[in-house]
C-alpha cells in the first residue's frame, strides 16, 4: 500500500499537533524531514529532532518523532508520528512536505481501515474508535471503550463457535450419513439452536439502552408566545442561552443546544411561539416549529397557568399527535391556585393519557421532576448498567437477522425438513454474525470443517 499522511489531532491552534504517517515509506519520509538519512530511531521512543522543508535552510520546527515498526503499530504498517507545535500554518507546512516526498492524504477513516485489513482489530473495534471520539456522555464513552477492548467480539465468539459446531454436524450428515439423523440427535441440535437464538436475542435486547446513550433524545419545547419556553430552555441548560423578554414573539427562529440527563444526551430545541401572525419572519419561524414537532422524539407542550386557557393552547396540544409529549403547566409561582383546574380542563380535551408537570421556569420549581419525565419513556432499563450494551443500529439489525434465521431453522428442523434446507438459515445466521466483526465467515466455516472431519482425505 502507498504511504498516507494526515493530521491526527483536531484542526486549530493548540499546544501540540500530531501528524501521522503510515506505510512503507514512512521512515524514509521522516529521514528527509530531519535531513538525516541515517536516522534510525528506536521503536516506540520519542526522539527530539529539527524538522525542515525543501525551501528553507533553517528548521521550521523542533518536533518529537516516534516510530512504530510494522507489524507492531496501530495500522500494522510502519507508522511515524510527528508531534509539532500546534500552529495550523506549521502543521500545514509539514503535511505539504510529506506530500511532496511521496505520501498522499489519507481518506476518512483510512488508518482504521488499514488496521482492520492488517488484522490489528476487528470491525466492531474500528467502529468503537469512531464512537469513542463522538461520545457525548461518560456512559457512551465507557461503552465505546469496552467495545474497543473487544468485549463485543468476545461475547459473539462462543455463539459463532457453537453455531459452527451445529453446521458441521449437519454438513457431515448431508455428506456421509445415508439415513436420517436419529431423533435424539435432532432434538439435541434443536435444543442447542434454541440456546443460541436466546443468546443472540439477549445481546440484541440491550440495543434500546445502548442506542439511547449513543444517539440521545431530541426534545422540542412548543407553545404559544410568551408562555415561558425560552425561560425553560435556559433553565434546563443552566445558562442564559435564549433571549427572554415580556414581548410575545421574541423567539423567531429555533435554538439548538445539547445537555445531558442521567447520562442520556438531550438535543433541546427552543421553537418560535405558535400563533397566527402576519409578520413574515415570525411566520417562517412558526412553520419551522410545526415541522419540528413531527421530527423530534419528545414534545414539551407548555402552557401559562397565570392566564385562562385558550383555544390556541388546546389546538397546540392536540396537534402534537402520536409523538411522546409532556404538558408543562408553567408559572405556578404566580397562580398556584389555578393549577388544578387548569390541568383538569386540559385533560378533558386530550384523547390519550399524557403526563403533566407543574413548573416555574423562573424559580426552578418542578425542574427535577421534568428532567425525570423527559428520559423516563425512553429508558426502561438502566443505561448506566455495568454490562455491555449494543449501541449501533447496524449491529442490532444483523443480530435480529441472525436470531430470525436460527428460529426459522429450528422450525424447519422440527418439521423434518432436510439438512440441506435447514443449513441455509444457519449459514445466513453465521454470516450475519460474521458481518458484525468483519470476518469472512465462509472461509472460516470451511477451515473448521476440514480440520474437524478431515473431509477430502
C-alpha positions as CSV (number, residue, x, y, z in Angstrom):
1,X,0.0,0.0,0.0
2,X,1.1,3.6,-0.6
3,X,2.1,5.8,2.3
4,X,-0.6,8.1,3.8
5,X,-0.4,11.2,5.9
6,X,-3.0,13.1,8.0
7,X,-3.3,15.4,11.0
8,X,-4.3,13.2,13.9
9,X,-5.3,16.0,16.2
10,X,-8.2,18.5,15.8
11,X,-7.8,21.4,13.4
12,X,-7.0,24.7,15.1
13,X,-4.4,26.2,17.4
14,X,-3.1,24.0,20.2
15,X,-0.1,23.3,22.3
16,X,0.8,20.2,20.2
17,X,-0.4,18.9,16.8
18,X,0.3,15.3,15.8
19,X,0.9,14.3,12.1
20,X,0.7,10.6,11.4
21,X,2.3,8.7,8.5
22,X,1.5,5.1,7.7
23,X,3.1,3.0,5.0
24,X,6.4,1.5,3.8
25,X,7.9,5.0,3.1
26,X,7.1,6.5,6.5
27,X,10.6,6.3,7.9
28,X,12.1,7.3,4.6
29,X,10.0,10.5,4.6
30,X,10.8,11.2,8.3
31,X,14.6,10.9,7.5
32,X,14.2,13.5,4.7
33,X,12.2,15.8,7.0
34,X,15.0,15.8,9.6
35,X,17.8,15.9,6.9
36,X,19.5,12.8,8.3
37,X,19.4,9.7,6.0
38,X,21.0,7.6,8.8
39,X,18.2,8.5,11.2
40,X,17.1,5.2,12.8
41,X,15.0,5.9,15.9
42,X,14.3,3.2,18.5
43,X,10.8,2.0,18.1
44,X,8.2,3.5,20.4
45,X,10.6,6.0,21.8
46,X,10.1,9.8,21.1
47,X,13.1,11.4,19.6
48,X,13.6,15.2,19.5
49,X,14.7,16.5,16.1
50,X,14.7,19.6,13.9
51,X,12.2,19.4,11.0
52,X,12.9,21.1,7.7
53,X,11.2,21.7,4.4
54,X,12.9,21.9,1.0
55,X,12.8,25.7,0.6
56,X,14.3,26.7,3.9
57,X,17.8,26.5,5.3
58,X,16.6,26.9,8.9
59,X,14.4,24.4,10.6
60,X,10.7,25.1,10.6
61,X,10.1,23.4,14.0
62,X,11.6,21.3,16.7
63,X,9.5,18.1,16.9
64,X,9.2,14.8,18.7
65,X,9.3,11.9,16.2
66,X,8.0,8.5,17.3
67,X,8.5,5.4,15.1
68,X,6.3,2.3,15.3
69,X,7.7,-0.6,13.4
70,X,5.4,-2.9,11.5
71,X,3.6,-5.0,12.5
72,X,3.5,-3.6,16.0
73,X,1.7,-0.4,15.2
74,X,-1.9,0.9,15.0
75,X,-2.2,0.1,11.3
76,X,0.1,-2.9,11.2
77,X,2.4,-0.9,8.9
78,X,5.4,1.3,9.6
79,X,4.0,4.3,11.3
80,X,5.7,7.6,12.2
81,X,4.1,10.3,14.4
82,X,5.5,13.8,14.3
83,X,4.5,15.9,17.3
84,X,4.9,19.6,16.3
85,X,3.9,22.8,18.0
86,X,0.2,23.3,17.2
87,X,0.3,26.2,14.8
88,X,-2.1,25.4,11.8
89,X,0.4,27.1,9.4
90,X,3.3,25.0,10.7
91,X,1.3,21.7,10.6
92,X,0.2,22.5,7.0
93,X,3.9,23.1,6.0
94,X,4.9,19.7,7.4
95,X,2.0,17.9,5.8
96,X,2.7,19.6,2.4
97,X,6.3,18.5,2.7
98,X,5.2,14.9,3.4
99,X,3.0,15.1,0.3
100,X,5.9,16.4,-1.8
101,X,8.0,13.4,-0.6
102,X,5.6,10.9,-1.9
103,X,2.8,10.4,0.7
104,X,-0.8,11.1,-0.1
105,X,-3.6,12.5,2.1
106,X,-5.4,9.8,3.9
107,X,-9.1,9.2,3.3
108,X,-11.6,9.5,6.1
109,X,-11.0,6.5,8.5
110,X,-8.2,5.1,6.3
111,X,-5.9,4.5,9.2
112,X,-8.5,2.4,11.0
113,X,-9.4,0.7,7.7
114,X,-5.7,-0.4,7.3
115,X,-5.7,-1.6,10.9
116,X,-8.7,-3.8,10.1
117,X,-7.2,-5.1,6.8
118,X,-4.0,-6.0,8.6
119,X,-5.7,-7.8,11.4
120,X,-4.9,-5.3,14.1
121,X,-8.6,-5.0,15.1
122,X,-11.9,-6.3,14.0
123,X,-14.7,-4.2,12.6
124,X,-16.5,-3.6,15.9
125,X,-13.3,-2.3,17.4
126,X,-12.7,0.0,14.4
127,X,-16.3,1.4,14.8
128,X,-15.7,1.8,18.5
129,X,-12.9,4.4,17.8
130,X,-15.5,6.5,16.0
131,X,-18.0,6.1,18.8
132,X,-15.4,6.9,21.5
133,X,-14.5,10.1,19.7
134,X,-18.2,11.0,19.2
135,X,-19.3,10.1,22.7
136,X,-21.5,12.7,24.3
137,X,-21.6,11.3,27.8
138,X,-19.4,9.3,30.2
139,X,-21.7,6.3,29.8
140,X,-21.3,6.4,26.0
141,X,-17.6,6.7,26.3
142,X,-17.4,3.7,28.7
143,X,-19.4,1.6,26.3
144,X,-17.3,2.6,23.3
145,X,-14.1,1.8,25.3
146,X,-15.5,-1.6,26.2
147,X,-16.2,-2.3,22.5
148,X,-12.7,-1.1,21.6
149,X,-11.2,-3.6,24.0
150,X,-13.0,-6.3,22.0
151,X,-15.8,-7.1,24.5
152,X,-18.5,-7.3,21.8
153,X,-16.4,-9.7,19.7
154,X,-15.7,-11.7,22.8
155,X,-19.4,-12.1,23.5
156,X,-20.1,-13.2,20.0
157,X,-17.3,-15.7,19.6
158,X,-18.7,-18.6,21.7
159,X,-22.1,-18.2,19.8
160,X,-20.4,-18.4,16.5
161,X,-18.3,-21.4,17.6
162,X,-21.3,-23.3,18.8
163,X,-23.3,-22.4,15.7
164,X,-20.4,-23.6,13.6
165,X,-20.4,-26.8,15.5
166,X,-24.1,-27.4,14.6
167,X,-23.4,-26.6,11.0
168,X,-20.5,-29.1,10.9
169,X,-22.7,-31.9,12.3
170,X,-25.5,-31.2,9.7
171,X,-23.0,-30.8,6.8
172,X,-21.4,-34.1,7.8
173,X,-24.8,-35.8,7.9
174,X,-25.6,-34.4,4.5
175,X,-22.3,-35.8,3.0
176,X,-21.8,-39.0,4.9
177,X,-25.0,-40.3,6.5
178,X,-27.3,-42.2,4.2
179,X,-30.2,-42.4,6.7
180,X,-31.9,-39.5,8.6
181,X,-30.3,-38.4,11.8
182,X,-31.6,-40.1,14.9
183,X,-34.5,-38.3,16.6
184,X,-32.5,-37.9,19.8
185,X,-29.7,-36.1,17.9
186,X,-32.2,-33.8,16.1
187,X,-33.7,-32.9,19.5
188,X,-30.2,-32.1,20.8
189,X,-29.5,-29.9,17.8
190,X,-32.8,-28.1,18.2
191,X,-32.1,-27.5,21.9
192,X,-28.6,-26.1,21.1
193,X,-30.1,-23.8,18.5
194,X,-32.7,-22.5,20.9
195,X,-30.0,-21.6,23.4
196,X,-28.0,-19.9,20.7
197,X,-31.1,-18.0,19.5
198,X,-31.8,-16.9,23.1
199,X,-28.1,-15.7,23.5
200,X,-28.3,-13.6,20.3
201,X,-31.7,-12.2,21.4
202,X,-30.3,-11.3,24.8
203,X,-27.4,-9.3,23.2
204,X,-29.8,-7.6,20.8
205,X,-32.1,-6.8,23.7
206,X,-29.6,-4.3,25.0
207,X,-29.9,-2.1,21.9
208,X,-32.6,0.2,23.3
209,X,-30.4,1.3,26.2
210,X,-27.2,1.4,24.1
211,X,-28.7,3.4,21.3
212,X,-30.2,5.8,23.8
213,X,-26.9,6.7,25.4
214,X,-25.3,7.0,22.0
215,X,-27.9,8.9,20.0
216,X,-29.9,10.5,22.8
217,X,-33.3,12.2,22.6
218,X,-34.4,15.1,20.5
219,X,-36.8,17.3,22.5
220,X,-38.7,20.4,21.4
221,X,-40.4,23.0,23.6
222,X,-43.6,24.3,22.0
223,X,-46.4,26.6,23.0
224,X,-48.0,30.0,22.4
225,X,-45.8,33.1,22.5
226,X,-44.7,34.2,26.0
227,X,-45.7,31.1,27.9
228,X,-42.1,30.7,29.1
229,X,-40.5,28.4,26.5
230,X,-37.2,30.3,26.4
231,X,-37.1,30.6,30.2
232,X,-37.4,26.8,30.4
233,X,-34.8,26.4,27.7
234,X,-32.4,28.4,29.7
235,X,-33.3,26.6,33.0
236,X,-32.7,23.2,31.5
237,X,-29.3,24.3,30.1
238,X,-28.3,26.1,33.2
239,X,-27.3,29.2,31.2
240,X,-28.9,32.3,29.6
241,X,-28.8,30.9,26.0
242,X,-32.1,32.3,24.8
243,X,-33.2,35.9,24.9
244,X,-36.1,36.3,27.4
245,X,-38.5,39.3,27.3
246,X,-42.1,40.0,28.1
247,X,-42.7,40.8,24.4
248,X,-44.6,37.9,22.6
249,X,-42.8,36.5,19.6
250,X,-39.2,37.3,20.8
251,X,-38.0,33.9,19.6
252,X,-38.4,33.9,15.9
253,X,-36.1,31.0,14.9
254,X,-35.1,27.8,16.6
255,X,-32.3,27.5,19.1
256,X,-30.5,24.1,19.4
257,X,-28.4,23.1,22.4
258,X,-27.2,19.9,24.0
259,X,-27.1,18.8,27.6
260,X,-27.4,15.5,29.5
261,X,-29.8,14.0,31.9
262,X,-28.7,10.9,33.8
263,X,-26.0,10.1,31.1
264,X,-28.5,10.4,28.3
265,X,-27.7,13.1,25.7
266,X,-30.5,15.5,25.0
267,X,-30.8,17.7,21.9
268,X,-33.0,20.6,23.1
269,X,-34.9,22.8,20.7
270,X,-36.5,26.1,21.6
271,X,-39.1,26.9,19.0
272,X,-40.9,30.1,17.9
273,X,-44.3,30.7,19.6
274,X,-47.2,29.1,17.7
275,X,-49.8,31.6,16.7
276,X,-51.3,33.2,13.6
277,X,-49.2,36.1,12.5
278,X,-48.8,38.4,9.5
279,X,-45.1,39.1,10.4
280,X,-43.1,37.4,7.6
281,X,-40.1,36.4,9.7
282,X,-42.2,35.2,12.6
283,X,-44.4,33.3,10.2
284,X,-41.4,31.3,8.9
285,X,-40.4,30.5,12.5
286,X,-43.9,29.2,13.3
287,X,-43.8,26.9,10.2
288,X,-40.5,25.6,11.3
289,X,-41.9,24.9,14.8
290,X,-44.7,22.9,13.4
291,X,-42.3,20.8,11.2
292,X,-40.0,20.3,14.2
293,X,-42.9,18.8,16.3
294,X,-43.2,16.0,13.8
295,X,-39.4,15.2,13.7
296,X,-38.5,15.1,17.4
297,X,-38.7,12.2,19.9
298,X,-40.5,14.2,22.6
299,X,-42.5,17.4,22.6
300,X,-42.8,19.6,25.8
301,X,-46.0,21.4,25.3
302,X,-46.0,24.4,27.5
303,X,-49.0,26.5,28.8
304,X,-49.2,29.5,31.1
305,X,-51.5,28.9,34.1
306,X,-51.4,32.6,35.1
307,X,-53.9,33.3,32.4
308,X,-57.0,31.4,31.3
309,X,-56.5,28.5,28.9
310,X,-57.2,29.5,25.3
311,X,-58.4,27.5,22.3
312,X,-54.9,28.0,20.8
313,X,-53.4,26.1,23.8
314,X,-55.8,23.2,23.2
315,X,-55.1,23.1,19.5
316,X,-51.4,23.0,20.1
317,X,-51.7,20.1,22.5
318,X,-53.9,18.2,20.1
319,X,-51.6,18.9,17.1
320,X,-48.7,17.1,18.8
321,X,-50.2,13.8,17.5
322,X,-48.6,10.4,18.3
323,X,-45.3,11.9,19.4
324,X,-44.3,11.4,23.0
325,X,-45.4,14.5,24.9
326,X,-45.3,16.2,28.3
327,X,-47.6,19.0,29.2
328,X,-45.8,21.6,31.3
329,X,-48.0,23.9,33.4
330,X,-45.7,26.9,33.8
331,X,-45.8,30.0,36.1
332,X,-47.2,28.0,39.1
333,X,-45.3,30.6,41.3
334,X,-47.7,33.3,40.0
335,X,-51.0,31.5,40.1
336,X,-50.7,28.2,42.2
337,X,-54.5,28.3,42.9
338,X,-55.3,27.8,39.2
339,X,-53.1,24.8,38.5
340,X,-55.6,22.0,39.5
341,X,-58.5,23.4,37.5
342,X,-56.2,24.2,34.5
343,X,-55.0,20.6,34.4
344,X,-58.5,19.2,34.6
345,X,-59.6,21.4,31.7
346,X,-56.8,20.2,29.5
347,X,-57.2,16.5,30.4
348,X,-60.8,16.7,29.1
349,X,-59.6,17.6,25.7
350,X,-56.7,15.1,25.4
351,X,-57.7,11.7,23.9
352,X,-54.6,9.9,25.2
353,X,-53.0,9.7,28.7
354,X,-50.4,12.5,29.0
355,X,-48.0,13.3,31.8
356,X,-48.4,16.7,33.4
357,X,-45.6,18.6,35.2
358,X,-46.2,21.6,37.4
359,X,-43.3,24.1,36.9
360,X,-41.9,27.5,37.5
361,X,-39.3,28.1,34.9
362,X,-38.4,31.3,36.7
363,X,-37.7,29.8,40.2
364,X,-36.8,26.2,39.0
365,X,-39.6,24.6,41.0
366,X,-40.5,21.3,39.3
367,X,-37.4,21.2,37.1
368,X,-36.1,18.0,38.5
369,X,-39.5,16.3,38.0
370,X,-39.5,17.5,34.4
371,X,-36.0,16.1,33.7
372,X,-37.0,12.7,35.1
373,X,-40.2,12.8,32.9
374,X,-38.1,13.6,29.8
375,X,-36.0,10.4,30.0
376,X,-38.5,8.1,31.6
377,X,-40.4,7.0,28.5
378,X,-37.2,6.1,26.7
379,X,-35.2,4.4,29.5
380,X,-37.0,1.3,30.7
381,X,-33.6,-0.2,31.6
382,X,-30.6,1.2,33.4
383,X,-28.4,2.9,30.9
384,X,-25.6,3.1,33.4
385,X,-25.6,-0.7,33.6
386,X,-22.2,-2.4,34.1
387,X,-23.0,-4.8,31.2
388,X,-22.1,-4.3,27.6
389,X,-24.8,-2.6,25.5
390,X,-25.2,-2.8,21.7
391,X,-25.4,0.8,20.5
392,X,-25.0,0.6,16.7
393,X,-28.1,0.1,14.5
394,X,-26.1,-2.0,12.1
395,X,-25.1,-4.4,14.8
396,X,-28.7,-4.6,16.1
397,X,-30.0,-5.3,12.6
398,X,-27.6,-8.1,12.0
399,X,-28.3,-9.6,15.4
400,X,-32.0,-9.6,14.7
401,X,-31.5,-11.2,11.3
402,X,-29.3,-13.9,12.8
403,X,-31.8,-14.6,15.5
404,X,-34.6,-14.9,13.0
405,X,-32.6,-17.3,10.8
406,X,-31.9,-19.5,13.8
407,X,-35.6,-19.5,14.7
408,X,-36.5,-20.4,11.2
409,X,-34.0,-23.3,11.1
410,X,-35.4,-24.7,14.3
411,X,-38.9,-24.7,12.9
412,X,-37.7,-26.5,9.7
413,X,-35.8,-29.0,11.8
414,X,-39.0,-29.7,13.8
415,X,-40.9,-30.2,10.6
416,X,-38.4,-32.9,9.5
417,X,-37.0,-30.8,6.6
418,X,-33.8,-32.0,5.0
419,X,-30.5,-30.9,6.5
420,X,-29.7,-29.0,3.3
421,X,-32.7,-26.7,3.8
422,X,-32.0,-26.3,7.5
423,X,-28.5,-25.3,6.8
424,X,-29.5,-22.4,4.6
425,X,-30.7,-20.4,7.6
426,X,-27.8,-21.4,9.8
427,X,-25.3,-20.3,7.1
428,X,-27.1,-17.0,6.9
429,X,-27.1,-16.6,10.7
430,X,-23.4,-17.3,10.9
431,X,-22.7,-14.8,8.0
432,X,-24.7,-12.1,9.8
433,X,-22.8,-12.6,13.0
434,X,-19.5,-12.5,11.0
435,X,-20.6,-9.3,9.3
436,X,-20.7,-7.6,12.7
437,X,-17.0,-8.2,13.3
438,X,-16.0,-8.0,9.6
439,X,-15.0,-11.7,9.2
440,X,-15.1,-13.8,6.1
441,X,-17.3,-16.4,7.6
442,X,-17.4,-18.8,4.6
443,X,-13.7,-19.4,4.7
444,X,-13.8,-19.8,8.5
445,X,-16.5,-22.3,8.2
446,X,-14.7,-24.4,5.6
447,X,-11.4,-24.4,7.6
448,X,-13.3,-25.6,10.6
449,X,-15.0,-28.4,8.7
450,X,-11.7,-29.6,7.2
451,X,-9.9,-29.6,10.5
452,X,-12.6,-31.4,12.4
453,X,-13.9,-34.0,10.0
454,X,-10.8,-34.5,7.7
455,X,-13.0,-34.0,4.6
456,X,-11.0,-34.7,1.5
457,X,-8.7,-37.4,2.9
